[in-house]
Amino acid sequence: MSTPRLVAAIDIGTHGIGAAWSVISESNSEASSRKIHFCDQWESQPAPTAKNLSALLLDAHGKLIAWGYDARRLWLTQGAALRGQGARYHHGFKMDLGVRPAPETTNDSSVDSDPPSAEPADKERDVLKRGAPTDRLTPDLLTMLLREVVAVTLRQIAASGYDEDDIRWCLTSPACWSDYQKSVLRRIAMDAGLPSEDGRVLLSLEPEAAAHYARVSGVRIVGDHDGPGSDLLAPGARFMVVDCGGGTVDITAYENDAEGKMIEIGRSIGDRFGSDFLNRAFEKDHLRECLGDQDILDEIQENCPDALLNLVDQWERGKLHVALDQEENLNLLIPTAIDRRLGAAVRKRLARRQNKISDAIVLTPSQIHALFDTVIPGTLDLIEAQLKEMHATRGENSNPDVILLVGGFSNSPYLQQAVKERFGERAQVMVPPNPDIAVLFGATHFCYDPQTRARRSRFTYGTEVNADFEEGVDPEAKRYVTTRGLVTCADRFSIFTRAGASVPTDAEVMHEYVPLEEADTSVDFTIFATSHPDPRYVTDPGCDELATVTVDLRPVMRFDLEERALRLYMRFGETEIKARAELVQGGGEVATNVRFHSNY
């Protein structure tokens, strides 16, 4: 790989997608003064913005008609004709990656299953299981979307005199995504035209990227628009990053070391409490209740989804101005296409419910609270869980804990006030300027110069091996005698790193193994993950298969079995788990294939 001359980052959000890039130069070496270029001119955009809409308009054969805001414009203005031709509009599909798809009931991929209940305390096992099977359509949609953004970015970069080979790329990933989902994202990146060479495409966790931005952009305390917040670059600073996006709320926590580098002190957690679920609750619950007819909303979705999209968009804009102590109603004008389908009975129902108003959907303060309650309590519980993690690692550090709100939804006064009301006495609640671009710009900083020194292992990781059989300890059912007469215990968990352990980002863990049988020309290591800190067997409750690592032994088959030893190296401090292998007698590294499973 040649030395990159610039870095480029793409933030793939549930609601929006954007790209930014920066030239690697002496003048850009300081992050606080680094020049970041980005696209803020998108076809059919309502106003200049760093992110286009994560939307696709496809014809009946799945071919791209338009994407981003242009796709939305066509769907709103020509929806009836396009539907008659079999066209489909897709938005909000990112979070379906690796999630079991719900039965199809609509031609809009933005409709998803309800968010889970807010019970974050025991979510780790759920994260392991959240990968099976991937909706086959979603990777194709993400590939199409990413391909378009890559093309726009490359045109910008080429106009500045750089070549495609000059670029090191970075893609963002939700912190709550499994390693399987990250591996699918990497395949999507290659299908979209990004390089496949090792080191040319990095993955950055979204809240960690946002931390890179917030540390150098300045922060303010929520409720104090004039006073500055804490110095997040200072040695010993302790801060939690709460990335509130469209699909997820993702959280990580850090403490700076003596050099100001970030050490992860909490474990990455997150769930599907993003702002898009407010839209879905408004559409699926509040609108159905207002209209009083279970079939009429289905009819509206089928016959005038463009008008329904317009109504939901009004709520999208209005919710960002709602406060926790809201005392006024929020009125959303009913589009003409929907009004024509309501009928006299529905209008009378609306008038009775809404103090004689029938030409708008009226949300009272209590109804607004009910909608926000679909996501806010879960978000607060996630923050609570992370604060406990931070408290357990405090030691003698006396610096105050900081809760840093980033992401588009963090602009919500309701969310800001709810977080400050619950945690204001235990932590400083802060937001950076322009929190909606924190992940995008932060990923650019991350790609230029990662400032993370160590991360905490989310699970206990290891591989399945045959170890010495211990009489009176190991069950007889696990006794395995090799063809050479060696008595072993099958299904032993060979631990590489334990849950909660601090793992340096550049650290590699190595174990040496010898093949079990003479005839083995390759070895398949099944990698397991569990939240238990000290499992003995891979069959213990809570142990799940993560991946398979295959090592080719043919180069050393001429040696005696004992001399066919191999060293398995694994890295857990990076955004992705990586593995490589060396043959002790065979002269260096050997081909190693890592296959992540979709059933964890």
Secondary structure, DSSP 8 states (H G I E B T S, - for coil): ----SEEEEEEE-SSEEEEEEEE-SGGGSSGGG---EE----TT-SS--S-EE-EEEE-TTS-EEEEHHHHHHHHHHHHHHHHHTT-EEEES-GGGTTS-------SBTT-------S-GGG-HHHHHTTTSS--SHHHHHHHHHHHHHHHHHHHHHHHTT--GGGEEEEEEE-TT--HHHHHHHHHHHHHTT---STTSEEEEEHHHHHHHHHHHH--EETT-SSSB---TTSTT-EEEEEEE-SS-EEEEEEEE-TTS-EEE-S--EEES--THHHHHHIIIIIIHHHH--HHHHHHHHHH-HHHHHHHHHHHHHHGGG--TT--S-EEEE--HHHHHHHHHHHHHHHHHHTTT--SEEEE-HHHHHHHHTTTHHHHHHHHHHHHHHHHHT-TT--S-EEEEEESGGGG-HHHHHHHHHHHTTTSEEEE-SSGGGHHHHHHHHHHHS--EEEEE-SSEEEEEEEEE--TTTS-GGGEEE-TT--EEEEEEEEEEE-TT-EEETT--EEEEE--SSTT-SEEEEEEEEES-SS-SBTTSTT-EEEEEEEEE-GGGTTS-GGG--EEEEEE-SSSS-EEEEEETTTTEEE-EEEEE-S--
